């Protein structure tokens, strides 16, 4: 069984990209996302984000989505919605949200 965070990223008003990131890569993916959204070259970062973090194997019925990271670059809005995650991941989300706010993003957190 694989546990994933689903990223839904809308860049430059285009069609959103949905990416499954396995939870062991979640911390690094959030840090990369922060770097990406801080850059004036966001679109160029997207290929690297997909290459480095997107799950490439087949999704199986027993796999679980633990939550969603939804980002709309044009509106500078971000939502992190998760359930059934450990305290370390909750702390990470709460901690890094201030970094996203500091670059001008409105951040909503919904954690069960």
C-alpha positions as CSV (number, residue, x, y, z in Angstrom):
1,X,0.0,0.0,0.0
2,X,1.2,3.5,-0.9
3,X,0.1,6.6,0.9
4,X,0.0,9.8,-1.2
5,X,-0.6,13.5,-1.0
6,X,-2.4,14.7,-4.1
7,X,-1.1,18.0,-5.5
8,X,-3.4,20.0,-7.7
9,X,-1.4,22.9,-9.1
10,X,-2.8,25.6,-11.4
11,X,-0.1,27.7,-13.0
12,X,-0.5,30.7,-15.3
13,X,-4.3,30.1,-15.7
14,X,-3.7,26.8,-17.5
15,X,-5.2,23.4,-16.9
16,X,-4.4,22.1,-13.4
17,X,-1.8,19.4,-13.0
18,X,-2.7,16.6,-10.5
19,X,0.3,14.8,-9.1
20,X,0.5,12.0,-6.5
21,X,3.4,12.5,-4.2
22,X,4.3,9.5,-1.9
23,X,4.3,10.5,1.8
24,X,8.0,9.8,2.3
25,X,8.7,12.6,-0.2
26,X,6.1,15.0,1.2
27,X,8.5,17.2,3.2
28,X,10.9,17.6,0.4
29,X,8.0,18.3,-2.1
30,X,6.7,21.1,0.2
31,X,10.1,22.6,0.4
32,X,10.5,22.4,-3.4
33,X,7.1,23.9,-3.8
34,X,8.0,26.8,-1.6
35,X,11.1,27.5,-3.7
36,X,9.1,27.1,-6.9
37,X,6.4,29.5,-5.8
38,X,9.0,32.0,-4.7
39,X,10.6,32.1,-8.2
40,X,9.6,34.2,-11.1
41,X,10.2,31.0,-13.2
42,X,7.4,28.9,-11.8
43,X,6.5,27.2,-15.0
44,X,10.1,26.1,-15.6
45,X,10.1,24.5,-12.1
46,X,7.1,22.4,-12.8
47,X,8.9,19.8,-15.0
48,X,11.5,19.4,-12.2
49,X,8.7,19.0,-9.6
50,X,7.0,16.3,-11.6
51,X,10.3,14.5,-12.3
52,X,11.4,14.6,-8.7
53,X,8.2,14.0,-6.8
54,X,5.4,12.5,-9.0
55,X,4.6,8.9,-8.5
56,X,5.3,6.9,-11.7
57,X,4.1,3.4,-10.9
58,X,0.6,2.2,-11.3
59,X,-2.0,3.2,-8.7
60,X,-3.5,0.2,-6.9
61,X,-6.9,-0.2,-5.2
62,X,-5.3,-0.5,-1.8
63,X,-3.4,2.8,-2.1
64,X,-4.6,5.7,0.0
65,X,-4.8,9.4,-0.5
66,X,-4.2,11.1,2.8
67,X,-4.8,14.6,1.6
68,X,-4.6,17.3,-0.9
69,X,-2.4,20.3,-1.6
70,X,-4.3,22.7,-3.9
71,X,-2.4,25.7,-5.3
72,X,-3.7,28.4,-7.6
73,X,-0.7,30.6,-8.5
74,X,-2.8,33.3,-10.2
75,X,-4.9,33.9,-7.1
76,X,-2.0,33.2,-4.7
77,X,-4.1,30.7,-2.8
78,X,-3.2,27.4,-1.2
79,X,-5.2,24.8,0.7
80,X,-3.7,21.9,2.6
81,X,-6.4,19.4,3.5
82,X,-5.4,16.1,5.2
83,X,-6.8,13.4,7.4
84,X,-5.3,10.4,9.1
85,X,-1.8,11.8,9.3
86,X,0.8,11.6,12.0
87,X,1.7,14.4,14.4
88,X,5.0,15.1,12.6
89,X,3.2,15.7,9.3
90,X,0.7,18.0,11.1
91,X,3.5,19.9,12.6
92,X,5.3,20.2,9.2
93,X,2.1,21.6,7.6
94,X,1.5,24.1,10.3
95,X,5.1,25.2,10.3
96,X,5.6,25.6,6.6
97,X,2.3,27.4,6.1
98,X,3.9,30.5,7.6
99,X,6.6,30.3,4.9
100,X,4.0,30.3,2.1
101,X,2.2,33.2,3.8
102,X,5.4,35.1,3.9
103,X,5.6,34.9,0.0
104,X,2.1,36.3,-0.3
105,X,-0.1,33.2,-0.4
106,X,-3.4,32.9,1.4
107,X,-3.1,29.5,3.1
108,X,-6.0,27.5,4.4
109,X,-5.3,24.4,6.5
110,X,-7.9,21.6,7.1
111,X,-6.4,18.8,9.2
112,X,-8.5,16.1,10.9
